[in-house]
Amino acid sequence: MAGTAFDLEALLDLTGPKVFARGEAYAEAGHVDLVQVDADDVVAHVEGTETYVVRLTPSNGLGLCTCPAFEDFGTCKHVVATAVVFNGLNEAEIRAARGRLARLRDGLELEGPAALVERILGLARRFPEVLAELEATDEPASPDR
């Protein structure tokens, strides 16, 4: 997958020039943080009014976003911003983005359970959405699972 996986002309047609230009501005301003890049998808956190999660699928060029505009209107500026950033990557940057979660996993595996629990609790104290997610899934696993 080269850094030109997404058809920006098609995104322009979907969004119109105003939304597309806002997406380009988000990309240029550094609002896009690529979290995962692999053959199946590109996932990014995009800073807007809040932090939104964008998922793009290179095989079909489709995108999803957690922002209200995507829910109401479809393809949004956050999707455009993610595609613009990805398309601008060189091969070394793509490799670095590909390995980001794997490197994180490797580092976390070295920390041990007690350190991970403390780290997760620290995140729960700082981020209400993490606390809510953890509380929603705090049911202990049964031996059957």
Backbone as a ProteinNet text record, in pm:
[ID]
protein_1_A
[PRIMARY]
MAGTAFDLEALLDLTGPKVFARGEAYAEAGHVDLVQVDADDVVAHVEGTETYVVRLTPSNGLGLCTCPAFEDFGTCKHVVATAVVFNGLNEAEIRAARGRLARLRDGLELEGPAALVERILGLARRFPEVLAELEATDEPASPDR
[TERTIARY]
85.4	0	89.5	85.3	161.3	79.5	138.1	68.9	-31.8	-77.3	-178.4	-299.4	-339.2	-446.6	-584.9	-599	-733.1	-751.3	-865.2	-898.2	-952.8	-867.9	-908.7	-1012.9	-1008.2	-1110.2	-1248.2	-1254.8	-1382.4	-1431	-1338.7	-1377.8	-1428.2	-1365	-1411.1	-1552.7	-1579.7	-1714.6	-1816.3	-1775.8	-1866.5	-1894.9	-1792.8	-1806.6	-1840.3	-1800.5	-1810.7	-1685.8	-1663.2	-1537.7	-1518.9	-1625.6	-1612.2	-1565	-1632	-1594.5	-1456.5	-1429.6	-1299.2	-1187.6	-1207	-1105.6	-1083.5	-1190.2	-1175.1	-1096.4	-1119.4	-1041.9	-894.9	-867.2	-727.7	-662.7	-737.5	-683.6	-653.4	-740.8	-715	-586.8	-569.7	-449.7	-324.7	-328.6	-213.1	-182.2	-284.2	-265.4	-218.2	-207	-157	-260.6	-386.6	-494.1	-511.8	-436.4	-453.6	-339.6	-375.5	-278.7	-310.4	-226.4	-249.5	-220.5	-318.1	-308.2	-273.4	-333.4	-313.5	-313.5	-217.2	-211.5	-180.7	-272.2	-245.3	-319.4	-313.7	-374.5	-525.8	-587.1	-732.9	-787.4	-714.4	-767.6	-660.8	-699.8	-621.1	-710	-659.9	-735.8	-660	-733.5	-671.7	-758.9	-695.4	-765.2	-750.5	-862.7	-860.6	-917.7	-837.7	-880.1	-971.3	-1091.6	-1187.3	-1246.9	-1378	-1444.6	-1414.7	-1406.3	-1362	-1261.6	-1213.4	-1128.3	-1218.1	-1212.2	-1295.1	-1208	-1268.4	-1198.8	-1244.2	-1147.5	-1174.5	-1115.4	-1191.9	-1143.1	-1166	-1058.3	-1065.4	-1025.2	-1091.8	-1062.5	-1000.6	-869.9	-803.5	-864.4	-914.6	-964.2	-1082.4	-1164.5	-1280.8	-1288.3	-1193.2	-1190.2	-1296.1	-1370.5	-1476.9	-1422	-1492.7	-1450.5	-1565.9	-1531.4	-1626.9	-1567.3	-1652.2	-1605.6	-1706.5	-1657.3	-1745.2	-1805.8	-1780.9	-1834	-1982.5	-2053.5	-2196.3	-2221.5	-2131.7	-2152.1	-2153.4	-2068.6	-2067.4	-2200.6	-2250.4	-2378.6	-2491.5	-2486.6	-2593.7	-2579.4	-2455.6	-2435.7	-2348	-2279.2	-2187.2	-2045.3	-1969.1	-1826.6	-1800.4	-1708.1	-1685.6	-1541.7	-1513.4	-1378.8	-1274.3	-1313.5	-1218.1	-1171.6	-1263.6	-1228.9	-1134.1	-1167.3	-1081.5	-942.2	-936.3	-806.9	-721.7	-783.5	-709.9	-657.2	-739.8	-696.8	-583.1	-593.4	-488.8	-356.8	-362.4	-239.8	-180.8	-264.5	-212.2	-149.9	-219.4	-167.5	-34.9	-7	117.2	234.5	212.4	319.4	415.4	542	638.5	645.8	721.1	726.6	776.1	875.6	928.4	822	745.6	639.2	527.1	498.2	396.7	443.4	569.2	623.2	616.6	649.9	645.4	502.5	407	267	216.8	260.7	220.3	262.1	379.9	431.3	393.9	316	288.6	222.6	112.9	43	122.2	196.5	279.8	388.1	449.5	551.2	489.6	370.1	301.1	271.1	219.3	190.1	316.1	425.2	550.6	593.5	583.6	621.1	530.3	400.8	305.6	325.6	359.1	381.8	499.4	592.5	708.6	678.2	569.8	541.8	491.6	419.9	364.9	227.7	148.2	9	-9.9	68.1	48.1	71.4	176	204.6	95.2	42.1	-65.5	-192.3	-224.1	-341.9	-327	-211.2	-189.5	-199.5	-147.2	-154.2	-299.2	-376.2	-517.2	-595.8	-570.8	-639.8	-603.6	-478.7	-438.3	-512.9	-529	-605.6	-752.1	-807	-947	-966.2	-867.5	-876.7	-873.3	-794.8	-777	-883.7	-939.4	-1030.5	-1163.2	-1269.9	-1400.1	-1448.5	-1417.8	-1464.7	-1395.5	-1271.7	-1202	-1266.9	-1294.8	-1361.7	-1496.6	-1574.5	-1706.2	-1693	-1597.6	-1576.9	-1536.3	-1446.4	-1402.5	-1516.6	-1597	-1710.1	-1815.2	-1829.1	-1926.7	-1883.2	-1755	-1703.9	-1638.9	-1683.5	-1617.7	-1671.3	-1762	-1813.9	-1703.5	-1672.8	-1564.7	-1598.8	-1498.3	-1517.6	-1551	-1649.2	-1684.9	-1585.4	-1572.8	-1480.4	-1516.1	-1642.1	-1685.3	-1636.1	-1591.6	-1550.6	-1407.3
-116.7	0	122.3	199.4	323.8	434	550.1	660.6	728.8	663.1	722.1	630.9	571.8	472.9	534.3	662.5	720.2	821.3	811.2	895.3	1028.7	1129.9	1260	1326.9	1302.4	1358.2	1302.3	1173.2	1112.5	1171.5	1195	1257.3	1399.5	1472.1	1607	1601.9	1505	1489.4	1456.9	1373.7	1335.3	1449.8	1528.8	1629.1	1767.6	1796.8	1933.5	2011.3	2124.4	2197.3	2256.6	2300	2363.8	2263.4	2149.9	2047.2	1991.3	1970.7	1918.4	2013.7	2142.6	2242.1	2243.5	2226.4	2221.5	2097.7	1985.9	1865.4	1884.3	1947.9	1976.9	2065.7	2163.9	2253.7	2177.2	2083.8	2000.1	1919.8	1864	1784.5	1871.5	1987.5	2077.4	2130.4	2144.3	2196.9	2090	1965.8	1860.2	1799.8	1804.5	1751.4	1600.1	1534.1	1390.4	1311.9	1213.5	1122.8	981.7	927.8	792.5	691.3	606.9	508.7	371.1	336	202.8	213.7	148.7	140.3	-4.1	-67.5	-201.9	-221.2	-340.8	-365.9	-348.8	-369.3	-363.8	-225.1	-146.8	-15.4	79.7	206.1	313.8	373.6	378.6	435.1	556.4	664.8	787.6	850.3	925.6	1014.9	1154.3	1222.6	1355.1	1454.2	1555.8	1659	1757.7	1768.7	1867.2	1932.7	1949.1	1995.6	1899.8	1772.7	1665.6	1582.6	1476.7	1384.9	1278.6	1266.9	1171	1058.2	941.7	826.4	808.7	801.5	782.7	649	575.7	449.9	454.1	437.9	434	295.8	249.5	118	135.4	106.2	126.2	47.2	-72.6	-157.4	-96.4	-18.6	40.9	192.6	250.9	395.2	449.8	362.2	407.9	449	541.5	587.7	596.9	591.1	609	708.1	783.8	878.7	882.1	907.4	912	1050.1	1146	1281.3	1288.6	1386.3	1402.1	1434.2	1507.9	1542.7	1418.4	1321.1	1198.1	1126.3	1121.3	1054.6	1124.5	1257.2	1334.4	1345.5	1361.4	1395.4	1298	1208.4	1118.2	1171	1141.7	1173.7	1316.9	1330	1457.1	1505	1621.9	1679.9	1593.8	1517.6	1432.5	1316.5	1262.8	1157.6	1215	1332.7	1398.5	1422.1	1475.2	1504.9	1379.2	1269.1	1143.5	1095	1101.6	1058.7	1146.5	1276.5	1368.8	1338.1	1317.4	1286	1154.5	1051.8	922.4	932	997.5	1007.9	1083.4	1165.5	1241.3	1168.3	1047.2	972.7	910.9	906.2	830.4	688.4	601.8	460.3	443.5	521.7	510.9	550.9	654.4	698.7	595.2	530.7	425	308.4	268.8	160.1	196.4	319.9	363.3	358.8	404.2	401.4	258.2	171.3	30.3	-34.9	-2.5	-69.2	-4.8	101.2	177.2	93	26	-53.3	-176.3	-234.1	-350.3	-310.5	-193.9	-146.2	-118.9	-62	-36.6	-167.7	-265.2	-396	-457.7	-453.8	-510.6	-443.1	-312.4	-239.5	-271.8	-281.6	-312.5	-453.1	-545.9	-683.4	-692.4	-601	-600.9	-542.5	-466.2	-395.1	-483.8	-587.6	-672.7	-625.2	-716.2	-687.4	-571	-562.7	-457	-318.8	-305.4	-176.9	-140.5	-239.5	-213	-168.9	-231.4	-191.7	-46.4	-8.2	129.9	226.9	187.2	271.9	291.7	184.5	193	278.3	261.2	343.6	491.3	519.4	657.5	716.5	638.3	684.1	705.7	618.5	632.3	759.7	796.1	920.6	1042.9	1037.2	1152.7	1165.5	1052.7	1055	988.6	1068	1012.5	901.2	911.6	808.5	675	677.6	553	491.6	574.2	525.5	463.4	532.4	480.5	347.9	337.8	213.2	100	128.3	25.1	-18.4	76.5	41.8	-38.2	-12	-85.4	-229	-254.4	-389.4	-448.2	-403.1	-449.8	-583	-643.4	-773.6	-877.7	-948.4	-1046.8	-1156.7	-1203.2	-1311.6	-1439.7	-1512.3	-1639.2	-1745.4	-1854.3	-1960.5	-2021.1	-2004.6	-2061.6	-1980.9	-1855.3	-1770.1	-1786.9
0	0	0	-101.9	-106.6	-42.8	-28.2	35.8	-53.8	-158.3	-246.6	-256.7	-146.4	-147.1	-161.1	-135.9	-133.2	-245.5	-311.8	-425.9	-374.9	-372.2	-319.7	-408.1	-538.6	-628.5	-593.8	-563.5	-524.3	-392.5	-299.1	-172.1	-194.3	-284.1	-317.6	-373.3	-459.7	-515	-405.9	-308.7	-200	-104.1	-74.1	31.6	-19.2	-140.7	-190.5	-152.6	-219.8	-201.2	-61.3	3	134.6	239.9	249.6	347.8	314.5	186.1	145.2	187.6	165	202.6	353.6	430.1	575.9	617.3	548.8	576.2	544	430.5	395.7	501.5	550.2	653.2	781.9	818.9	937.2	918.2	799.6	771.4	782.7	720.5	720.9	860.2	944.5	1080.3	1178.5	1132.2	1219.4	1312.1	1273.6	1357.9	1347.1	1259.5	1235	1298.9	1380.3	1442.5	1394.2	1306.5	1255.7	1365.4	1393.8	1501.4	1446.8	1334.2	1276.7	1125.6	1064.7	918.8	884.7	813.3	763.5	632.7	578.6	447.9	450.5	567.5	577	605.7	684.3	716.3	768.4	768.2	826.9	934.7	1057.6	1168.8	1220.4	1243.5	1293.3	1400.6	1487.6	1579.6	1519.6	1503.1	1442.7	1542.8	1574.7	1668.7	1598.1	1649.3	1601.7	1724.4	1727.3	1847.9	1961.5	1927.2	2016.7	1936.8	1997.1	1921.3	1860.3	1728.6	1657.5	1603.1	1589.5	1534.4	1390	1300.9	1158.2	1116.2	1037.5	980.6	830.3	755.3	609.6	561.7	457.6	401.5	263.4	250.9	121.6	6.5	33.9	-74.7	-148.1	-76.9	-143.5	-126.8	-53.8	-36.8	55.9	122.3	210.6	345.8	411.6	542.2	639	766.1	875.3	973.5	1042.8	1143.5	1257.1	1377.8	1494.6	1518.1	1429.8	1450.5	1414.5	1472.1	1439.9	1292.4	1228.8	1087.7	1000	1031.4	952.2	967	1088.8	1113.1	1038.1	1033.7	970.3	818.3	769.5	628.5	550.3	618.6	548.9	553.4	451.6	448.2	494.6	591.7	660.6	643.3	699.3	690.4	760.1	862.6	934.2	845.3	766.8	670.7	565.2	515	415.8	474	595.7	658.9	671.6	711.9	727.1	592.5	489.6	356	304.1	325.7	280.2	350.3	481.5	555.9	507.9	496.1	452.3	313.7	222.8	86.1	80	180.1	182.9	245.3	296	362	261.7	300.3	220.9	277.5	213	254.4	397.7	438.9	575.5	677.4	647.2	738.1	745.7	634.5	635	720.9	706.8	789.9	938.1	972.3	1112.5	1165.5	1085.6	1128.6	1141.2	1051.2	1056.7	1186.9	1234.8	1353.4	1485	1481.9	1604.3	1712.4	1681.6	1783.6	1824	1731.2	1765.5	1865.3	1843.5	1937.9	2074.3	2075	2201.4	2272.4	2198.7	2258	2318.7	2245.8	2295.8	2425.5	2430.4	2551.4	2668.4	2641.7	2748.8	2802.9	2716	2760.8	2857.7	2848.1	2937	3074.9	3087	3211.5	3324.5	3295.7	3399.9	3444.9	3502.5	3537.1	3634.7	3741.1	3841.1	3780	3699.9	3636	3536.4	3465.6	3370	3441	3553.6	3631.3	3674.8	3725.7	3768.8	3651.7	3538.9	3420.3	3375.9	3375.5	3335.7	3434.4	3563.3	3663.2	3646.8	3615.3	3589.4	3470.9	3366.1	3249.9	3286.1	3368.9	3411.4	3493.5	3574.6	3652.1	3560.8	3455.2	3366.7	3258.8	3217.2	3103.1	3139.1	3153.1	3191.3	3098.9	2969.1	2876	2901.3	2947.8	2982.2	3105.4	3205.7	3326.6	3291.4	3208.7	3170.1	3096.1	3006.6	2931.4	3024.8	3117.4	3211.6	3302.7	3347.4	3433.4	3357.5	3229.9	3149	3126	3138.8	3114.1	3237.9	3357.2	3479.2	3530.2	3455.8	3494.6	3480.3	3588.9	3579	3478.6	3410.6	3314.3	3389.2	3339.4	3401.7	3356.7	3431.1	3390.6	3255	3212.3	3084.3	2964.9	2986.1	2874.1	2842.1
[MASK]
+++++++++++++++++++++++++++++++++++++++++++++++++++++++++++++++++++++++++++++++++++++++++++++++++++++++++++++++++++++++++++++++++++++++++++++++++

